[in-house]
Every structure is written in C-alpha cells, then in structure tokens.
C-alpha cells in the first residue's frame, strides 16, 4: 500500500502530447478555403488536403492518443507480479 503509483508515466504523457499535436496538425490542414466575398463560392474547400488528408491525419492522431493512454509502463509488470506473491 505504501508504493502508490500514478496511472501514467512520463512516456505516456509525452506520447499523449505528440498525439494532441497530430490532431492539431490535422485541424490546421482542414482550415481555410473560404472566399473573401460571402456571395462568391470558392471551390478551394473541396481540395484533397481538406477532404481526404486532414481527416486521416486527425483520425491517426486520435488513434495515437488511444495508444498513449493504453500503453503500460515497462516497470509496471514486475510491480504487479510482486504484489500478487
């Protein structure tokens, strides 16, 4: 009971920040494409970058964040085995 551990280690937080950065990059890729005049339609909103690439990058970022949350630290298995004995 004296050996309290946090659920995440330093590596988990670093991976989490990388995943959040990937998500932000995807949303940045999605932005733009509007026209200056509201009465004029701009075809730029239908570019490959905004329709295909950006959503894939955002989903990859969410997948990376899930991996960062689910990843167990390497030293955790030994501590759990010693608790059971």
Order of alpha helices (4+ residues) and beta strands (2+ residues): alpha-alpha-alpha
